[in-house]
Amino acid sequence: MNILLLGSGGREHALAWKMQQSPQCNKLFIAPGNAGTASIGFNVNINPNDFNTQKQFCLENKIDMVVVGPEEPLVNGIYDFYTNDAELNNLIVVAPSKKAAQLEGSKSFSKHFMQRHQIPTAAYAEFTLENFDEGKKYINNHSLPIVLKADGLAAGKGVIICETTEKALLTFEEMIVKKQFGTASTKVVVEEFLQGIELSVFVVTNGKNYKIIGHAKDYKRIGEGDTGLNTGGMGCVTPIPFADTNFMQKVEEKIIVPTIQGLQKENLTYNGFIFFGLMNNNGNPFVIEYNCRLGDPETEVVLPRLKTDLLTLFTAMYNNTLADITIEYHDGSFATIMAVSGGYPQEYEKNKKIIGLEKMEKNIATHIFHAGTKFDAEGNILTNGGRVLAITAQAATLQGAVEKSKNILQAISFEGMYFRKDIGYEFF
């Protein structure tokens, strides 16, 4: 198959790396890609949201499958664009419909969906400028901590946990009145705070059948000990010790199955990934959020652990034969640590030369996934984002995998580079 993969981050590098291993993969194009994906396939300068240019590229290059990495094209209706076009509707498109992508594109939509299908989630209320004063009263009377979520897409930064009523009221005003996240915070969902440990579970589904392809524990805060500002993700680990057979059975019965049944009942077309952001609350899973694509940096641990051919999963999804697929995993534990630019997640500089990558030996137990990188005119690799590199390692234990990742990072450097040294800390 000829494949077009959309996106430019660590998630896309990991997806490209995994798909390229399949005997089904003929030519792999990444739009726009980064310095890492250039060594796996062909980078093409097309914006993931430029559907018309993608159409011409697909026709000219005889593309058979389109895999969508980031969330924005999903919410913008990329699946509908391809399937409603007579020249493109024979392609396999790994994406939900625009309507189904509201599970990620609107916190309000997803909360109502969970209510309708009795899926465990935190109690909540939603507010706009029209009932702003009512929202302030609600916050004043709410127990602490309290969680405020921008309704729309906010690049993973639209969720703020407030320890005081004062902070919650200030955040509420920043979001709605001062438009902190633009149109994404026109509506704000105010939730109760769930105690417990977060984890993410990932499935491939066609809206009828599904296969769990992995789970991971993500670390969002910039500082060690889970302190400081929220980020897009500073690292993650898999498998998680508490996600045993008993817990995962609860996840399937209480959350995954009702979600898939809900998609069917509401006629929501879905062909792709569902990311279940969960909280383990005293041994019981609750949904914090849905995403309609793989997470980043979760992808960078989940796919190296997954032994099953990813393209086989995609074709089974399309052919309605997912039930026939057996999911297999590699042995051991996996850890990813993100190297980020100085100042991230606030102001940071780009175009810093990355030193040490050329010395890295190819090792089946370690992977360097590029998140925010590019080439300069001389072929040097430069930083090109807040999150720059994702270092994934495999070992017999989680602690061993984390140590291996840290050792690799000691040999890589760029001006201002920072990484958390405590990823996975609560498990060892």
Beta strands, then each sheet from edge to edge (+ up, - down):
strand 1: 2-7
strand 2: 27-32
strand 3: 42-43
strand 4: 65-68
strand 5: 92-96
strand 6: 124-127
strand 7: 146-150
strand 8: 159-162
strand 9: 188-192
strand 10: 197-205
strand 11: 210-218
strand 12: 221-223
strand 13: 227-230
strand 14: 235-238
strand 15: 270-281
strand 16: 284-291
strand 17: 333-340
strand 18: 366-370
strand 19: 373-375
strand 20: 381-383
strand 21: 387-395
sheet 1: 3+ 2+ 1+ 4+ 5+ 15- 10+ 11- 14+ 17- 21+ 18-
sheet 2: 3+ 2+ 1+ 4+ 5+ 15- 16+
sheet 3: 6+ 9- 7+ 8-
sheet 4: 12+ 13-
sheet 5: 19+ 20-
end
